């Protein structure tokens, strides 16, 4: 039997990369999935079509996690479409490394990280908790960074570490607050082959990072999705307040 059969999951920021992989992996394991997006509607709709086309069930819902009203809309729509919310994955995050995000000023980057990664995670957790409390169960999975505690040189890593360490501290406190009915855990991706990795693959910087990783490769989005799948499943029923590093042994 699929591990998440009869479960409903909301994945924020699920229109690409790690979020897409989590959504499709959970759907493969029997979950009904809400693919949340902010601006990439076409990508989100394509993911939903792929899931539904292989016998799964998914819907795409737009919402900006930085806006509590949007988060409330996301929850209401998810309940209307799928009837329940058993699992919530806070994957939405600010991209300050590629595209338009890389062109922002340092203050704009910092504010974007605070608004999306930290406040967005808190907004979603606080908003969905009443639904899970009423149901008497629930699982929340938040995204941190493997180097948030250990540190990494550079101005962008300083900002990213500060915000992701905040997510970790919040999540660990939340886990103790909402237990035993609701479990809260974190996944901490390291170097993963997303858009940023694609930009640096032909550089010495990429080779330097590879040389530091015991498993000698960047991770794939599926590596993160599989860890999230375990934490979401009943196989992790005695795990809360914990962080799983997905980083090839770097930390």
Number of C-alpha atoms within 10 A of each C-alpha: 6 12 17 22 15 12 21 24 27 28 23 30 28 28 27 19 16 22 26 25 21 27 31 23 19 28 27 19 18 20 25 27 29 31 30 30 25 16 13 14 16 12 17 24 19 13 23 24 16 14 21 15 11 10 11 19 20 27 21 25 21 21 21 20 28 21 16 18 14 16 23 17 16 25 22 15 17 23 15 10 13 17 11 19 24 24 26 25 27 25 25 26 20 19 17 21 15 12 11 9 14 13 12 14 11 14 10 13 21 19 14 20 22 23 20 22 27 25 20 24 27 21 20 24 21 13 17 21 19 11 18 21 13 9 14 12 18 25 24 28 27 25 26 30 27 23 22 22 13 10 14 13 7 8 10 15 14 15 19 24 21 18 23 24 20 18 25 25 13 16 27 18 13 21 21 14 12 16 14 13 13 22 26 29 24 26 23 20 23 22 22 22 18 15 14 15 14 11 13 13 12 10 9 10 11 17 14 10 14 17 13 14 17 12 13 14 18 19 18 18 20 18 18 24 22 16 18 23 21 14 26 28 18 13 11 12 12 9 15 23 19 17 22 18 20 25 24 20 12 18 13
